[in-house]
Amino acid sequence: MRYTDIAIIGGGLAGSTAAAMLGRAGIPSVLIDPHQVYPFDFRVEKLGGDDQLGRFVSTGLAESVLRSATHSGENWIARFGRLLDRQPRQQYGIMYDALIGAIRAEISGPAEFVCDKVVEVKTSAERQRLVLAHGETISARLVVLANGLNVGLRRMLGIEREVTSYCHSISIGFDVVPVDRPAFPFPAMTYFSERPSDLIPYITLFPVGERMRANLFTYRPATDPWLRTMRRHPVETLNAALPRLRRLTGAFDVSGDIKIRPADLYVSTGYRQAGLVLVGDAFATTCPVTGTGTDKVFTDVARLCSVHIPAWLATEGMGADKIDAFYDDPVKTACDAWSNSKAFSFRSVSIDRGPYWVAQRWARFLGYLGQGWLRRLRSRIAVPSPARTDHAASSPSSSSSSSSSSSSSSTAPSSAL
């Protein structure tokens, strides 16, 4: 039997991040996952925004992991075939399997990785017992269940899930390439839907290495024939749904496979148990349209590994009263509530046709348009004309305007809409 303090089941984003954090903290841990090298999975492909990157920084892994990602510092915001704003935004494109590989590279002793599958878990208020497929047994003080959407072990432990929104959204991922020119004119772009009837909130395009990656989101049902058409004729289907997109992208083609992933929203029930804690999608899912899934993972894991686990290990036992402190953590609960609320409000502002939501869409369009106009105006004020360079350099008002412009450019909107 192998003994450890923490056994982590599932080596995706939540589990691998937890293992790396615990190893750095000197806490004996075992990460268990059936994949020695994580396979391709159509999930997180971009990290960005001050808040999300700040949550990643709180794990202590961001600086080293993001070296493996593709950075872009500007994101175009567009709708109706019109560029609204060149928004300064720090974002990093990276495929999910590469992201997991970079995080796992940060796992160090006393944390370790075991390539195997957990087939049985028995929990108690003292120690937990795990049986692996190859016959090994692990005894741990705490089990962290981070196995995403897999339900087998959860049901073994009496944990069920309550679906709050079936097929809440569908994510579509593919590569785009420019036709008859070497590159697209934008570093990255978010293009919002032209018509709510198309049931598309937006498409985002961003670089990953030498590729331009596209993530398209829709609120269609999983059985909609439109999805089959999109898979078979992606360019024609995109041009029909977003007819003015080409004004900004120019002619384009789609290369490689098209990945389609429906997402249900659910929350777990019966999870308050001694010796066991759920993080990430194992606890509750989020809507990929909002991009809050990684926020929730980083919040869960940072609070668990930096605050709660060190406190729990300082005293004997691992009763439900200890575990409750994590689920009732105000930082975690606030992030959960924010993510869930955003899933439904984003859907409504994208496709609902009531007067309030129509007004919301136009308000966001005009807000971005005005912000872009102000940014361009400040840029022109900050950069003097060649004929007045000497005078402008000695002018206090010119210096003040330049400082104001720099400060404005470092601020990005807090919402994607």
Sequence and secondary structure as in RCSB ss.txt:
>XXXX:A:sequence
MRYTDIAIIGGGLAGSTAAAMLGRAGIPSVLIDPHQVYPFDFRVEKLGGDDQLGRFVSTGLAESVLRSATHSGEN
WIARFGRLLDRQPRQQYGIMYDALIGAIRAEISGPAEFVCDKVVEVKTSAERQRLVLAHGETISARLVVLANGLN
VGLRRMLGIEREVTSYCHSISIGFDVVPVDRPAFPFPAMTYFSERPSDLIPYITLFPVGERMRANLFTYRPATDP
WLRTMRRHPVETLNAALPRLRRLTGAFDVSGDIKIRPADLYVSTGYRQAGLVLVGDAFATTCPVTGTGTDKVFTD
VARLCSVHIPAWLATEGMGADKIDAFYDDPVKTACDAWSNSKAFSFRSVSIDRGPYWVAQRWARFLGYLGQGWLR
RLRSRIAVPSPARTDHAASSPSSSSSSSSSSSSSSTAPSSAL
>XXXX:A:secstr
 EEEEEEEE  SHHHHHHHHHHHHTT  EEEEES SS    SS  EEESHHHHHHHHTTT HHHHGGGSEEEEEE
EEEETTEEEEEEEEEEEE  HHHHHHHHHTT  TTEEEEE  EEEEE  SS EEEEETTS EEEEEEEEE  TT 
 HHHHHTT EEEEEEEEEEEEEEEEEEESSSSS SSSSEEEE S GGG   EEEEEEETTEEEEEEEE   TT H
HHHHHHHSHHHHHHHHSTTTHHHH SEEEEEEEEEEEEEEEEEES  BTTEEE GGGTB   GGGT HHHHHHHH
HHHIIIIIHHHHHTSS   HHHHHHHHT HHHHHHHHHHHHHHHHHHHHHH  SHHHHHHHHHHHHHHHHHHHHH
HHHHHHHS  GGGHHHHHH HHHHHHHHHHHHHHT   SS  
